[in-house]
Amino acid sequence: MLIWAGLLVAILPVRAQTDTMLAPLITDVPHRQTFTLNGSWHIIVDPYQTGYVDYRYRRTTRGYFLNQHAQRPDELVEYNFATSPSLQVPGDWNSQDARLLYYEGTVWYERDFRYHPQPGKRVFLYFGAVNYHAVVALNGKIIGEHVGGFTPFNMEVTQLLHDGDNFIVVMVDDTRHKEAVPTNNFDWWNYGGITRDVCLIETPETFIRDYFIHLSDLRSRKIAGWVQLDGQAAAASWVELAIPELHVHQRLRTDAQGRAYFAFQAPASLQLWSPEQPKLYRLVWIANQDTLEDEVGFRTIEVKGDDILLNGKSVFLRGVSIHEEAAFGGGRAHSAEQDHILLQWAKELGCNYVRLAHYPHNEAMIREAEKMGLLVWAEIPVYWTIDWNNPATLANAKQQLSEEITRDKNRANIIIWSVGNETPRIPERLQFMKALVDHARSLDSTRLISAALQISRVAHDTSWLDDPLGAYLDVLGCNIYPGWYGPSADSGARFASIYQKPLIMSEFGAGALQGFHGDSTQRWTEEFQYRVLEEDIRLLKTIPFLRGTTPWILKDFRSPKRLLPYYQDGWNRKGLVSDQGVKKEAFYLIRQFYQDIANLPVGRQVAK
Ligand code: GCB
């Protein structure tokens, strides 16, 4: 093969860096003026990255980003988006085409659209999430790159859009890597693709990019936060903040960086957000030509001794763990309708809280939960064993945490940022996790920080939680599986912690194939799962500092690690609900447990 140097290839690194050419994240997207790019996109499955690298494995300048079509009968163009198959966006590829169920690698997405830019407007291309690595091109020019499968990113395209026909090409690669977050080993399906909404965000030249609003504390009852403008007139500019129902009208002036801070007395009539009364207020921002709205709630969350105080009152978190997988049959959930089904099951269970495992879920999930009165534990995919000594891995974990907190910091229902799940007790991990804890606190000091830990030893029937990471957390999370991965929790079992901090049992459970019945000692029967959970509940009730429970898990979910024919067939069966949406016996057991404890004063859920 002949190469015309400089014409066909540019010598660029094949592996992309994190987050190049991205614009600062725009928040509150559901309330902005947008032009949707959801719908049918052409795809090319490209396991060898032929559209990205040449035969010397250098990045080619003639890649599929150009979306070429042969212009003459003799011209060689070895791909064609227009005649390639299509997939729906948002959506993972695995659940849309049976041939792609197990596929991991590169898939190219292409979409044509007609667009008429309006004079004086800025336009940003926004992706809710792409799993895992995305390189984005508009009209043949690469405009941005993002690494991380569950958080949003955007880039400005004002100067790049054509009046009329445009096209976007995205190279999506979900190959698992040792240095990635999560790493190559995790217990859920690696759903690849453009898994969340895509749109153009249209803004005035100077616009409201981001804001943070919260209730400072119960004593001073200040509504505090900041607003950030973006654009030429961002500095020394007036911004108005209004909460009409509370008769709040504030006029703020931005600093040289386009940011205005505020703190004012909350009106006496302010009704706090709580699971019982998930009160939201309409919030209106006005700045220059821009107006932006949201619905926000106000509450406080803090820890005192063993207690978690919501609005100053001790709360017991009756929860369930949830994966972001559609209620019936699997696939990534990405719409408010799909999310609502899952959350409605949690409500039926008697929950006031959900653990959204093991990565940031889509924005609609958080917003639905907020409307439904469900408190949230939100998490980043620092899971099991990752590349602890790799600074790029830490940088990426921090980036994912930043993106999650940036997007969701105004949701009253989120009370906990979790920085990881079941990480090993080794020194390099402690440093890594501590850096994440510090990072989360530096971005948001108004919430609690946690992580799902594990017990380290069992001595004389007592399981000890003494993970050194616990010292840095506000709330301890702990995953235990007696009766499933280890011996049953017999009636003498006890749980102890070296910390005086509230504990959430973030996981416990057992697997069962829905509809399979038999003796409670026979694995995979519903009776087995029921018995294990009964024993777990008995143990939980003996823990005086227990302040929450999230059994594993709401619904059976796909996992390539679950290979036992017939019983698993690629599904983790610890759901309280089957993959087809049928409730197992264990669902009713947890519901009964939550009914029994719902009205008890906190501390009485558990026997002292
Ligand atoms: C765990 C993990 C969770 C798994 C679960 C299981 O401890 O945190 O991601 O899916 O156990 O089913 O083994």
Boltz pocket constraint, residues with backbone or C-beta under 6 A from the ligand:
constraints:
  - pocket:
      binder: B
      contacts: [[A, 187], [A, 358], [A, 421], [A, 422], [A, 479], [A, 507], [A, 552], [A, 572], [A, 574]]
      max_distance: 6.0
